[in-house]
Amino acid sequence: METKNKKDIQGFQLYVELAGLGLELAVPIGIGAWIDENFQTKPAAVLIGMFFGVSTVILHIKKRLF
Protein backbone atom coordinates (compact mmCIF):
# COMPACT_ATOMS: atom_id res chain seq x y z
CA MET A 1 0.00 0.00 0.00
CA GLU A 2 1.41 3.35 -1.05
CA THR A 3 1.26 6.28 1.34
CA LYS A 4 0.93 9.82 0.13
CA ASN A 5 3.50 12.30 1.19
CA LYS A 6 2.62 15.45 3.13
CA LYS A 7 3.06 17.73 0.12
CA ASP A 8 0.38 15.87 -1.87
CA ILE A 9 -2.06 16.01 1.03
CA GLN A 10 -1.44 19.73 1.61
CA GLY A 11 -1.91 20.42 -2.11
CA PHE A 12 -5.24 18.60 -2.10
CA GLN A 13 -6.26 20.45 1.05
CA LEU A 14 -5.59 23.75 -0.73
CA TYR A 15 -7.79 22.72 -3.67
CA VAL A 16 -10.62 21.77 -1.33
CA GLU A 17 -10.31 25.11 0.46
CA LEU A 18 -10.37 27.03 -2.84
CA ALA A 19 -13.45 25.09 -3.94
CA GLY A 20 -15.08 26.04 -0.64
CA LEU A 21 -14.31 29.71 -1.31
CA GLY A 22 -15.99 29.40 -4.70
CA LEU A 23 -19.09 27.94 -3.10
CA GLU A 24 -19.10 30.62 -0.41
CA LEU A 25 -19.23 33.18 -3.20
CA ALA A 26 -21.63 31.43 -5.58
CA VAL A 27 -24.31 30.16 -3.20
CA PRO A 28 -25.49 33.55 -1.85
CA ILE A 29 -25.57 34.95 -5.38
CA GLY A 30 -27.59 31.94 -6.57
CA ILE A 31 -30.04 32.29 -3.70
CA GLY A 32 -30.36 36.00 -4.51
CA ALA A 33 -31.04 35.21 -8.15
CA TRP A 34 -33.73 32.71 -7.14
CA ILE A 35 -35.35 35.27 -4.83
CA ASP A 36 -35.24 37.92 -7.56
CA GLU A 37 -36.81 35.58 -10.09
CA ASN A 38 -39.63 34.39 -7.82
CA PHE A 39 -40.46 37.64 -6.03
CA GLN A 40 -39.70 40.18 -8.82
CA THR A 41 -37.18 42.11 -6.71
CA LYS A 42 -34.55 42.45 -9.45
CA PRO A 43 -31.65 43.23 -8.83
CA ALA A 44 -31.82 43.80 -5.05
CA ALA A 45 -31.42 40.22 -3.83
CA VAL A 46 -28.54 39.46 -6.20
CA LEU A 47 -26.71 42.56 -5.01
CA ILE A 48 -27.29 41.60 -1.38
CA GLY A 49 -26.11 38.06 -2.19
CA MET A 50 -22.99 39.45 -3.83
CA PHE A 51 -22.28 41.57 -0.75
CA PHE A 52 -22.66 38.59 1.60
CA GLY A 53 -20.66 36.28 -0.66
CA VAL A 54 -17.74 38.67 -1.09
CA SER A 55 -17.79 39.53 2.63
CA THR A 56 -17.67 35.86 3.56
CA VAL A 57 -14.77 35.17 1.20
CA ILE A 58 -12.83 38.19 2.47
CA LEU A 59 -13.31 37.09 6.09
CA HIS A 60 -12.27 33.53 5.21
CA ILE A 61 -9.10 34.74 3.46
CA LYS A 62 -8.31 37.11 6.33
CA LYS A 63 -8.65 34.24 8.82
CA ARG A 64 -6.42 32.04 6.67
CA LEU A 65 -3.66 34.62 6.20
CA PHE A 66 -3.56 36.23 9.61
C-alpha positions as CSV (number, residue, x, y, z in Angstrom):
1,M,0.0,0.0,0.0
2,E,1.4,3.4,-1.1
3,T,1.3,6.3,1.3
4,K,0.9,9.8,0.1
5,N,3.5,12.3,1.2
6,K,2.6,15.5,3.1
7,K,3.1,17.7,0.1
8,D,0.4,15.9,-1.9
9,I,-2.1,16.0,1.0
10,Q,-1.4,19.7,1.6
11,G,-1.9,20.4,-2.1
12,F,-5.2,18.6,-2.1
13,Q,-6.3,20.5,1.1
14,L,-5.6,23.8,-0.7
15,Y,-7.8,22.7,-3.7
16,V,-10.6,21.8,-1.3
17,E,-10.3,25.1,0.5
18,L,-10.4,27.0,-2.8
19,A,-13.5,25.1,-3.9
20,G,-15.1,26.0,-0.6
21,L,-14.3,29.7,-1.3
22,G,-16.0,29.4,-4.7
23,L,-19.1,27.9,-3.1
24,E,-19.1,30.6,-0.4
25,L,-19.2,33.2,-3.2
26,A,-21.6,31.4,-5.6
27,V,-24.3,30.2,-3.2
28,P,-25.5,33.5,-1.9
29,I,-25.6,34.9,-5.4
30,G,-27.6,31.9,-6.6
31,I,-30.0,32.3,-3.7
32,G,-30.4,36.0,-4.5
33,A,-31.0,35.2,-8.2
34,W,-33.7,32.7,-7.1
35,I,-35.4,35.3,-4.8
36,D,-35.2,37.9,-7.6
37,E,-36.8,35.6,-10.1
38,N,-39.6,34.4,-7.8
39,F,-40.5,37.6,-6.0
40,Q,-39.7,40.2,-8.8
41,T,-37.2,42.1,-6.7
42,K,-34.6,42.4,-9.4
43,P,-31.7,43.2,-8.8
44,A,-31.8,43.8,-5.1
45,A,-31.4,40.2,-3.8
46,V,-28.5,39.5,-6.2
47,L,-26.7,42.6,-5.0
48,I,-27.3,41.6,-1.4
49,G,-26.1,38.1,-2.2
50,M,-23.0,39.5,-3.8
51,F,-22.3,41.6,-0.7
52,F,-22.7,38.6,1.6
53,G,-20.7,36.3,-0.7
54,V,-17.7,38.7,-1.1
55,S,-17.8,39.5,2.6
56,T,-17.7,35.9,3.6
57,V,-14.8,35.2,1.2
58,I,-12.8,38.2,2.5
59,L,-13.3,37.1,6.1
60,H,-12.3,33.5,5.2
61,I,-9.1,34.7,3.5
62,K,-8.3,37.1,6.3
63,K,-8.6,34.2,8.8
64,R,-6.4,32.0,6.7
65,L,-3.7,34.6,6.2
66,F,-3.6,36.2,9.6
